[in-house]
Amino acid sequence: MASSEPQDAPPHRIVFRLDEALLQRGMTLTELSRRTGITMANLSTLKNNRGKAIRFTTLTMICDALQIEPAQLFAITELDGQLDQSEGGT
């Protein structure tokens, strides 16, 4: 199956900050899975930034369970791999 991205495209720089959100709320991945119905495997993939995409329905379930806005879950790294502090990175 061919990828829709050009072969010379740089890797994405988006970071999904699920781990931070869980820590701030004292919630485990298991509890988030129970509240959302999302499998542990899928949540683990997202938590460890191995996901390449997320459905809006999945994002909505996570946001509802964590009582958080989508913008609080995402950050973008600078070209050198560091989080961009000006865009809400921590």
Secondary structure, DSSP 8 states (H G I E B T S, - for coil): ---SS-TT-----EEE-HHHHHHHHT--HHHHHHHH---HHHHHHHHTT--S---HHHHHHHHHHHT--GGGGEEEB-TTS-B-GGGT--
